[in-house]
Amino acid sequence: MTINGLAAPELSEYWSLREDTHAESGAGPDGPLVVKTPDGELRVPRPSGLLREAVRRMLLGSVSLRNVVHDFPGYNTPEEAPGEGARELRSELAQLGAVTVRTLALGAEPLLSVIPQAPGAHLVPRPLPYRGRVRLVRSAAVRYEGAGAVLEAPGARFRAEFHRPEAFRLLAGVGTEGVYDPAGLLALTEPALPGPAVAAALAYLTAAGLAEVTAARPPGGPRGA
């Protein structure tokens, strides 16, 4: 938070590997990268130096990959914006999607995490239509664990973990009322989440198959049921 609390905490995207994984390099620094999981191995035959460094950091916990390559894209970065190194790293990381945890944070505090649950899972969040009704999928269920909440759905390839009260209120708003656009949910989150955080959270939950866009309306149109 900046001086006098005049600015909202910055929204960040973090990457890590599931806690039940570990990685090793076979045949020295030029060998494949092997990530071992309870379900088997994920192997990248010719990993770049950037991927090796990213995985090393991700094994230690949630990290911003902009510390590995400065222009690593966010979920809403235009496709043509990242440089060659960032695009290559993003492509390589797709091979590890089944063990990659994605976390949204406000300042130093995590907001929510999306954790893969199935082989072949790969989270690709994209910005949602500015005005579209977003609701949890009908089969979604919430359970509480300690100070957090977990959102799951039968057959979903991901689960989501919510880490702080603002995230719980966002979850309740989407689950009970739906939301048309980021501004439409701010009144439900006291203290309010910044609009970019709401938009990113909805994009993550939709990409995870835990929420869905069910309808849309033009700007200024009436709100439907």
Contacts in CASP RR format, 6 or more apart in sequence:
PFRMAT RR
TARGET T0000
AUTHOR 0000-0000-0000
METHOD contacts of the structure
MODEL  1
MTINGLAAPELSEYWSLREDTHAESGAGPDGPLVVKTPDGELRVPRPSGL
LREAVRRMLLGSVSLRNVVHDFPGYNTPEEAPGEGARELRSELAQLGAVT
VRTLALGAEPLLSVIPQAPGAHLVPRPLPYRGRVRLVRSAAVRYEGAGAV
LEAPGARFRAEFHRPEAFRLLAGVGTEGVYDPAGLLALTEPALPGPAVAA
ALAYLTAAGLAEVTAARPPGGPRGA
1 7 0 8 1.000
1 9 0 8 1.000
8 106 0 8 1.000
8 194 0 8 1.000
9 106 0 8 1.000
9 107 0 8 1.000
9 108 0 8 1.000
9 109 0 8 1.000
9 194 0 8 1.000
10 106 0 8 1.000
10 107 0 8 1.000
11 104 0 8 1.000
11 105 0 8 1.000
11 106 0 8 1.000
11 107 0 8 1.000
11 194 0 8 1.000
11 196 0 8 1.000
11 197 0 8 1.000
11 200 0 8 1.000
12 64 0 8 1.000
12 104 0 8 1.000
12 105 0 8 1.000
12 106 0 8 1.000
12 107 0 8 1.000
13 64 0 8 1.000
13 74 0 8 1.000
13 75 0 8 1.000
13 102 0 8 1.000
13 103 0 8 1.000
13 104 0 8 1.000
13 105 0 8 1.000
13 200 0 8 1.000
14 62 0 8 1.000
14 63 0 8 1.000
14 64 0 8 1.000
14 102 0 8 1.000
14 103 0 8 1.000
14 104 0 8 1.000
14 105 0 8 1.000
14 110 0 8 1.000
15 54 0 8 1.000
15 58 0 8 1.000
15 62 0 8 1.000
15 63 0 8 1.000
15 64 0 8 1.000
15 65 0 8 1.000
15 93 0 8 1.000
15 100 0 8 1.000
15 101 0 8 1.000
15 102 0 8 1.000
15 103 0 8 1.000
16 58 0 8 1.000
16 59 0 8 1.000
16 61 0 8 1.000
16 62 0 8 1.000
16 63 0 8 1.000
16 100 0 8 1.000
16 101 0 8 1.000
16 103 0 8 1.000
17 23 0 8 1.000
17 35 0 8 1.000
17 55 0 8 1.000
17 58 0 8 1.000
17 59 0 8 1.000
17 61 0 8 1.000
17 96 0 8 1.000
17 99 0 8 1.000
17 100 0 8 1.000
17 101 0 8 1.000
18 37 0 8 1.000
18 99 0 8 1.000
18 100 0 8 1.000
18 101 0 8 1.000
18 115 0 8 1.000
18 116 0 8 1.000
20 37 0 8 1.000
20 38 0 8 1.000
21 35 0 8 1.000
21 36 0 8 1.000
21 37 0 8 1.000
21 59 0 8 1.000
21 99 0 8 1.000
22 35 0 8 1.000
22 36 0 8 1.000
22 59 0 8 1.000
23 33 0 8 1.000
23 34 0 8 1.000
23 35 0 8 1.000
23 36 0 8 1.000
23 55 0 8 1.000
23 56 0 8 1.000
23 59 0 8 1.000
24 33 0 8 1.000
24 34 0 8 1.000
24 36 0 8 1.000
25 31 0 8 1.000
25 32 0 8 1.000
25 33 0 8 1.000
25 34 0 8 1.000
25 52 0 8 1.000
26 32 0 8 1.000
26 34 0 8 1.000
29 52 0 8 1.000
31 45 0 8 1.000
31 46 0 8 1.000
32 43 0 8 1.000
32 44 0 8 1.000
32 45 0 8 1.000
32 46 0 8 1.000
32 47 0 8 1.000
33 43 0 8 1.000
33 44 0 8 1.000
33 47 0 8 1.000
33 51 0 8 1.000
33 52 0 8 1.000
33 55 0 8 1.000
34 41 0 8 1.000
34 42 0 8 1.000
34 43 0 8 1.000
34 44 0 8 1.000
35 41 0 8 1.000
35 42 0 8 1.000
35 43 0 8 1.000
35 55 0 8 1.000
35 96 0 8 1.000
35 99 0 8 1.000
37 98 0 8 1.000
37 99 0 8 1.000
39 98 0 8 1.000
39 119 0 8 1.000
42 95 0 8 1.000
42 96 0 8 1.000
42 98 0 8 1.000
42 99 0 8 1.000
44 51 0 8 1.000
44 92 0 8 1.000
44 95 0 8 1.000
44 96 0 8 1.000
47 55 0 8 1.000
47 92 0 8 1.000
48 85 0 8 1.000
48 88 0 8 1.000
48 89 0 8 1.000
48 92 0 8 1.000
50 68 0 8 1.000
50 69 0 8 1.000
50 85 0 8 1.000
50 88 0 8 1.000
50 89 0 8 1.000
50 92 0 8 1.000
51 89 0 8 1.000
51 92 0 8 1.000
51 93 0 8 1.000
53 68 0 8 1.000
54 63 0 8 1.000
54 65 0 8 1.000
54 68 0 8 1.000
54 89 0 8 1.000
54 93 0 8 1.000
55 96 0 8 1.000
57 63 0 8 1.000
57 67 0 8 1.000
57 68 0 8 1.000
58 100 0 8 1.000
62 101 0 8 1.000
62 103 0 8 1.000
62 105 0 8 1.000
62 110 0 8 1.000
64 72 0 8 1.000
65 72 0 8 1.000
65 89 0 8 1.000
66 72 0 8 1.000
68 89 0 8 1.000
69 85 0 8 1.000
69 86 0 8 1.000
69 89 0 8 1.000
71 81 0 8 1.000
71 82 0 8 1.000
71 83 0 8 1.000
71 86 0 8 1.000
72 82 0 8 1.000
72 86 0 8 1.000
72 89 0 8 1.000
72 90 0 8 1.000
73 81 0 8 1.000
73 82 0 8 1.000
73 86 0 8 1.000
73 90 0 8 1.000
75 125 0 8 1.000
75 126 0 8 1.000
75 127 0 8 1.000
75 200 0 8 1.000
75 203 0 8 1.000
75 204 0 8 1.000
76 126 0 8 1.000
76 127 0 8 1.000
76 199 0 8 1.000
76 200 0 8 1.000
76 203 0 8 1.000
82 90 0 8 1.000
93 100 0 8 1.000
94 122 0 8 1.000
97 116 0 8 1.000
97 120 0 8 1.000
97 121 0 8 1.000
97 122 0 8 1.000
97 123 0 8 1.000
98 116 0 8 1.000
98 118 0 8 1.000
98 119 0 8 1.000
98 120 0 8 1.000
98 121 0 8 1.000
98 122 0 8 1.000
99 116 0 8 1.000
100 116 0 8 1.000
100 122 0 8 1.000
100 123 0 8 1.000
101 113 0 8 1.000
101 114 0 8 1.000
101 115 0 8 1.000
101 116 0 8 1.000
102 113 0 8 1.000
102 114 0 8 1.000
102 123 0 8 1.000
102 125 0 8 1.000
102 204 0 8 1.000
103 110 0 8 1.000
103 111 0 8 1.000
103 112 0 8 1.000
103 113 0 8 1.000
103 114 0 8 1.000
104 110 0 8 1.000
104 111 0 8 1.000
104 112 0 8 1.000
104 113 0 8 1.000
104 197 0 8 1.000
104 200 0 8 1.000
104 201 0 8 1.000
104 204 0 8 1.000
105 111 0 8 1.000
106 166 0 8 1.000
106 193 0 8 1.000
106 194 0 8 1.000
106 197 0 8 1.000
109 163 0 8 1.000
109 164 0 8 1.000
110 163 0 8 1.000
110 164 0 8 1.000
111 162 0 8 1.000
111 163 0 8 1.000
111 164 0 8 1.000
111 166 0 8 1.000
111 167 0 8 1.000
111 193 0 8 1.000
111 197 0 8 1.000
111 201 0 8 1.000
112 160 0 8 1.000
112 161 0 8 1.000
112 162 0 8 1.000
112 163 0 8 1.000
112 167 0 8 1.000
112 201 0 8 1.000
112 204 0 8 1.000
113 160 0 8 1.000
113 161 0 8 1.000
113 163 0 8 1.000
114 123 0 8 1.000
114 158 0 8 1.000
114 159 0 8 1.000
114 160 0 8 1.000
114 204 0 8 1.000
114 205 0 8 1.000
114 207 0 8 1.000
114 208 0 8 1.000
115 158 0 8 1.000
115 159 0 8 1.000
115 160 0 8 1.000
115 161 0 8 1.000
116 122 0 8 1.000
116 123 0 8 1.000
116 157 0 8 1.000
116 158 0 8 1.000
117 156 0 8 1.000
117 157 0 8 1.000
117 158 0 8 1.000
117 159 0 8 1.000
118 155 0 8 1.000
118 157 0 8 1.000
120 157 0 8 1.000
121 157 0 8 1.000
121 158 0 8 1.000
123 158 0 8 1.000
123 204 0 8 1.000
123 207 0 8 1.000
123 208 0 8 1.000
124 207 0 8 1.000
125 200 0 8 1.000
125 203 0 8 1.000
125 204 0 8 1.000
125 206 0 8 1.000
125 207 0 8 1.000
126 203 0 8 1.000
126 207 0 8 1.000
127 199 0 8 1.000
127 203 0 8 1.000
128 134 0 8 1.000
128 199 0 8 1.000
128 202 0 8 1.000
128 203 0 8 1.000
128 206 0 8 1.000
128 213 0 8 1.000
129 213 0 8 1.000
129 216 0 8 1.000
130 181 0 8 1.000
130 219 0 8 1.000
131 180 0 8 1.000
131 181 0 8 1.000
131 216 0 8 1.000
131 217 0 8 1.000
131 218 0 8 1.000
131 219 0 8 1.000
131 220 0 8 1.000
132 180 0 8 1.000
132 181 0 8 1.000
132 213 0 8 1.000
132 215 0 8 1.000
132 216 0 8 1.000
132 217 0 8 1.000
133 178 0 8 1.000
133 179 0 8 1.000
133 180 0 8 1.000
133 213 0 8 1.000
133 214 0 8 1.000
133 215 0 8 1.000
133 216 0 8 1.000
133 217 0 8 1.000
133 224 0 8 1.000
134 174 0 8 1.000
134 178 0 8 1.000
134 179 0 8 1.000
134 180 0 8 1.000
134 202 0 8 1.000
134 205 0 8 1.000
134 206 0 8 1.000
134 211 0 8 1.000
134 212 0 8 1.000
134 213 0 8 1.000
134 214 0 8 1.000
135 174 0 8 1.000
135 175 0 8 1.000
135 178 0 8 1.000
135 211 0 8 1.000
135 212 0 8 1.000
135 214 0 8 1.000
136 151 0 8 1.000
136 153 0 8 1.000
136 174 0 8 1.000
136 175 0 8 1.000
136 205 0 8 1.000
136 210 0 8 1.000
136 211 0 8 1.000
136 212 0 8 1.000
137 153 0 8 1.000
137 156 0 8 1.000
137 209 0 8 1.000
137 210 0 8 1.000
137 211 0 8 1.000
137 212 0 8 1.000
139 153 0 8 1.000
139 154 0 8 1.000
139 155 0 8 1.000
140 151 0 8 1.000
140 152 0 8 1.000
140 153 0 8 1.000
140 175 0 8 1.000
140 210 0 8 1.000
140 211 0 8 1.000
141 151 0 8 1.000
141 152 0 8 1.000
141 153 0 8 1.000
142 149 0 8 1.000
142 150 0 8 1.000
142 151 0 8 1.000
142 171 0 8 1.000
143 149 0 8 1.000
143 150 0 8 1.000
143 152 0 8 1.000
144 150 0 8 1.000
148 161 0 8 1.000
148 162 0 8 1.000
148 163 0 8 1.000
148 168 0 8 1.000
149 161 0 8 1.000
149 162 0 8 1.000
149 167 0 8 1.000
149 168 0 8 1.000
149 171 0 8 1.000
150 159 0 8 1.000
150 160 0 8 1.000
150 161 0 8 1.000
150 162 0 8 1.000
151 159 0 8 1.000
151 160 0 8 1.000
151 161 0 8 1.000
151 162 0 8 1.000
151 171 0 8 1.000
151 205 0 8 1.000
151 210 0 8 1.000
152 159 0 8 1.000
152 160 0 8 1.000
152 210 0 8 1.000
153 209 0 8 1.000
153 210 0 8 1.000
156 208 0 8 1.000
156 209 0 8 1.000
156 210 0 8 1.000
157 208 0 8 1.000
157 209 0 8 1.000
158 208 0 8 1.000
158 209 0 8 1.000
158 210 0 8 1.000
159 208 0 8 1.000
159 210 0 8 1.000
160 204 0 8 1.000
160 205 0 8 1.000
160 208 0 8 1.000
160 210 0 8 1.000
162 168 0 8 1.000
162 170 0 8 1.000
162 171 0 8 1.000
166 189 0 8 1.000
166 191 0 8 1.000
166 192 0 8 1.000
166 193 0 8 1.000
167 201 0 8 1.000
169 188 0 8 1.000
169 189 0 8 1.000
169 190 0 8 1.000
170 185 0 8 1.000
170 188 0 8 1.000
170 189 0 8 1.000
170 193 0 8 1.000
170 198 0 8 1.000
170 201 0 8 1.000
172 188 0 8 1.000
173 179 0 8 1.000
173 185 0 8 1.000
173 188 0 8 1.000
174 185 0 8 1.000
174 202 0 8 1.000
174 205 0 8 1.000
174 211 0 8 1.000
177 188 0 8 1.000
178 185 0 8 1.000
179 185 0 8 1.000
179 198 0 8 1.000
179 202 0 8 1.000
180 217 0 8 1.000
180 223 0 8 1.000
182 195 0 8 1.000
182 196 0 8 1.000
182 198 0 8 1.000
182 199 0 8 1.000
182 202 0 8 1.000
183 195 0 8 1.000
185 193 0 8 1.000
185 198 0 8 1.000
186 192 0 8 1.000
186 193 0 8 1.000
186 195 0 8 1.000
186 198 0 8 1.000
189 198 0 8 1.000
193 201 0 8 1.000
202 211 0 8 1.000
205 211 0 8 1.000
206 212 0 8 1.000
206 213 0 8 1.000
215 224 0 8 1.000
217 223 0 8 1.000
217 224 0 8 1.000
END
